[in-house]
Each structure stands twice: as structure tokens, then as C-alpha cells.
Amino acid sequence: MKTPLALVILSSVAIASVANQQCLGQTQGDSAAVKISRPDTTLERKSPMGALLRSVAFPGWGQFYNRKHFKSAVVFGAETTFITLAAIEWGRMNKHKKNFENPNHPDRYWEFQQFEFYEDQRNLYLWITAGIVFLSMFDAYVDAHLYNFDREEVRDLSISLVPEAGGGSDVKLLLSVRF
């Protein structure tokens, strides 16, 4: 009883190994006769920390690194605009500071008010710039993580002409909105 069971097990193992070799395209004599080519499934990866540091180093560079070119242009424009506005206000603030610190200036109180106004404007623009930099860093970091994420094209609105059922010459206009 043990001999037939052992024979069945041995023969099934031998058949399985031969079948496995044939599925792989190999034979007993020449194991490198046929090679199966598999599709390349490697995905390009982006470094999230690299994208974040690029975004800090230069406005829009992190988005450009993630191949989000339009977003890169928007970030570059926003950061440079508010940095420029802060620099302009800084210059105005310094001019009024110099005037109100001059003891011979005829309207020192008005100059001090102007100094405070431009100082507040400068600080506001610097805070906005810091917020834009933080958002662009966060955006570049997340985009790098989701770089190879499969996106499904979703059409939110579709309009189509459909012939009327029944073979007539009537045509229906179908408007579909997807939420």
C-alpha cells in the first residue's frame, strides 16, 4: 500500500516540475534556450524630501521637479510678486523712518504714521510670502508622493446626440452631469 502511494507522489512531483519547466520555456538539456520577457513594471519615483527642498530653494522648482509646470509657474509668480511687494514697502518704510528720525523735519508725526503703515504692509506681504512658501512646500511634497498614482479620466459633463429608438429620423440631445 505504501509503494503505490509513494509512486503516485513521486510521479506527480516529476510531472509538476516538467510542466513548470515547459511553462517557463525551458527544456532539460538546454535551460537557456528560451527566455520569457516580462513587461517593465518599474515606476519612476520622485523624492518627496527632494521636492520639498527644491520648493524652498527656488520658487516653483519643487512643482517643476514633479512635472507640474503650470503649477510651477503660478507658484513662481505668486512668490516673486509678494517678495517684490515686500521689498518695495521696505524701501518706503526706510524712507519714512529716516524722515521721522530727523529732528529738523517739519512733519515728523505724519512721517511716523507713514512709517508704521508701510511697516505693517511689509509685514503683511512677508507673512503672505511665508504662507505661499509653506503651501508650495507641502504641495511639492504631496505631489512627489503621488507622482505615479493612477488617475482615472473623469468627464464631469457630457453632451451627446442619440438617435431615437424605433428607426425614425428623430434625434435626442443627452446632457449628462457626473457628480
PLY file of the C-alpha trace (Angstrom):
ply
format ascii 1.0
element vertex 179
property float x
property float y
property float z
element edge 178
property int vertex1
property int vertex2
end_header
0.00 0.00 0.00
2.86 2.36 0.78
4.64 1.70 -2.53
1.77 2.78 -4.84
1.19 5.93 -2.73
4.89 6.84 -2.88
4.88 6.22 -6.64
1.88 8.49 -7.13
3.52 11.25 -5.10
6.85 10.93 -6.95
5.21 10.88 -10.36
3.05 13.91 -9.57
6.12 15.84 -8.38
8.01 14.88 -11.56
5.08 15.87 -13.78
4.70 19.18 -11.94
8.39 20.03 -12.38
8.34 19.15 -16.09
5.19 21.18 -16.58
6.77 24.10 -14.73
9.87 23.97 -16.93
7.74 23.85 -20.07
5.69 26.83 -18.91
8.89 28.78 -18.48
10.03 27.76 -21.95
12.95 25.66 -20.74
13.92 22.09 -21.54
16.02 19.60 -19.58
19.01 19.76 -21.95
19.21 23.50 -22.60
17.97 25.63 -19.75
18.71 28.94 -21.52
17.03 28.12 -24.83
14.06 30.44 -24.48
13.69 33.40 -22.20
10.38 34.96 -21.42
10.41 38.71 -21.49
8.28 40.35 -18.89
6.97 43.87 -19.20
8.91 46.50 -17.34
6.88 47.35 -14.27
9.34 49.73 -12.66
7.88 53.13 -11.93
9.72 56.41 -11.88
9.84 57.70 -8.34
10.23 61.24 -7.13
11.87 62.07 -3.82
9.36 63.89 -1.59
12.12 65.47 0.50
13.96 66.49 -2.66
10.80 68.15 -4.00
10.26 69.94 -0.66
13.83 71.25 -0.52
13.70 72.35 -4.15
10.49 74.24 -3.41
12.20 76.05 -0.52
15.37 76.83 -2.52
13.68 78.43 -5.53
10.03 79.38 -6.13
8.25 76.70 -8.16
11.24 74.35 -8.50
9.58 71.58 -6.45
6.49 71.68 -8.69
8.67 71.74 -11.80
10.57 68.69 -10.46
7.22 66.87 -10.16
6.37 67.87 -13.75
3.57 70.17 -12.71
4.66 73.01 -14.99
1.56 75.19 -14.79
1.52 74.95 -11.00
5.23 75.80 -11.02
4.59 78.98 -12.98
1.76 80.01 -10.64
3.91 79.43 -7.53
6.84 81.28 -9.08
4.64 84.22 -9.98
2.96 84.39 -6.57
6.17 84.15 -4.55
8.10 86.66 -6.65
5.15 89.09 -6.64
4.85 89.14 -2.87
8.62 89.23 -2.32
8.79 92.22 -4.68
5.89 93.95 -2.92
7.57 93.40 0.46
10.83 94.85 -0.88
9.02 97.94 -2.22
7.25 98.51 1.09
10.54 98.02 2.93
12.12 100.80 0.89
9.17 103.13 1.54
9.28 102.27 5.24
13.01 103.09 5.46
12.47 106.42 3.67
9.78 107.50 6.16
11.83 106.19 9.10
14.76 108.36 8.06
12.42 111.37 7.76
10.77 110.98 11.16
14.13 110.38 12.90
15.37 113.70 11.52
14.72 116.28 14.29
14.55 119.14 11.74
11.76 117.58 9.62
8.64 119.77 9.71
6.02 116.96 9.92
7.59 114.19 11.95
4.24 112.83 13.25
2.91 112.23 9.72
6.20 110.58 8.73
5.92 108.28 11.75
2.37 107.29 10.74
3.57 106.58 7.22
6.47 104.55 8.61
4.06 102.42 10.68
1.71 101.97 7.72
4.47 100.78 5.37
5.94 98.60 8.10
2.55 96.89 8.52
2.22 96.47 4.75
5.72 94.98 4.55
4.94 92.56 7.38
1.67 91.53 5.73
3.43 90.78 2.44
6.14 88.82 4.23
3.53 86.71 6.05
1.70 86.06 2.78
5.01 85.07 1.18
5.73 82.69 4.06
2.26 81.15 3.63
2.80 80.68 -0.11
6.22 79.10 0.51
4.72 76.72 3.09
1.86 75.73 0.76
4.23 75.20 -2.16
6.50 73.03 0.02
3.54 70.95 1.15
2.19 70.71 -2.39
5.55 69.61 -3.83
5.96 67.01 -1.07
2.49 65.52 -1.64
2.84 65.61 -5.44
6.11 63.68 -5.18
4.41 61.01 -3.07
1.53 60.75 -5.55
3.69 61.01 -8.67
2.80 57.56 -10.05
-0.71 57.41 -8.66
-3.07 56.19 -11.37
-5.58 58.79 -12.34
-8.86 57.97 -13.96
-10.04 60.47 -16.51
-13.44 61.59 -15.33
-15.61 63.69 -17.55
-17.92 65.79 -15.44
-20.14 66.96 -18.26
-21.01 65.17 -21.47
-23.31 66.14 -24.31
-24.26 63.60 -26.96
-26.73 63.12 -29.78
-28.60 59.82 -29.68
-30.90 58.54 -32.46
-34.47 57.86 -31.36
-35.33 54.20 -30.81
-37.77 52.96 -33.42
-35.90 53.85 -36.57
-37.37 57.34 -37.03
-35.47 60.43 -38.01
-35.73 61.93 -34.52
-32.57 62.62 -32.54
-32.31 63.15 -28.78
-29.86 65.53 -27.17
-28.49 63.94 -24.00
-26.87 66.05 -21.31
-25.14 64.10 -18.51
-23.63 65.63 -15.38
-21.46 63.41 -13.19
-21.04 64.31 -9.52
0 1
1 2
2 3
3 4
4 5
5 6
6 7
7 8
8 9
9 10
10 11
11 12
12 13
13 14
14 15
15 16
16 17
17 18
18 19
19 20
20 21
21 22
22 23
23 24
24 25
25 26
26 27
27 28
28 29
29 30
30 31
31 32
32 33
33 34
34 35
35 36
36 37
37 38
38 39
39 40
40 41
41 42
42 43
43 44
44 45
45 46
46 47
47 48
48 49
49 50
50 51
51 52
52 53
53 54
54 55
55 56
56 57
57 58
58 59
59 60
60 61
61 62
62 63
63 64
64 65
65 66
66 67
67 68
68 69
69 70
70 71
71 72
72 73
73 74
74 75
75 76
76 77
77 78
78 79
79 80
80 81
81 82
82 83
83 84
84 85
85 86
86 87
87 88
88 89
89 90
90 91
91 92
92 93
93 94
94 95
95 96
96 97
97 98
98 99
99 100
100 101
101 102
102 103
103 104
104 105
105 106
106 107
107 108
108 109
109 110
110 111
111 112
112 113
113 114
114 115
115 116
116 117
117 118
118 119
119 120
120 121
121 122
122 123
123 124
124 125
125 126
126 127
127 128
128 129
129 130
130 131
131 132
132 133
133 134
134 135
135 136
136 137
137 138
138 139
139 140
140 141
141 142
142 143
143 144
144 145
145 146
146 147
147 148
148 149
149 150
150 151
151 152
152 153
153 154
154 155
155 156
156 157
157 158
158 159
159 160
160 161
161 162
162 163
163 164
164 165
165 166
166 167
167 168
168 169
169 170
170 171
171 172
172 173
173 174
174 175
175 176
176 177
177 178
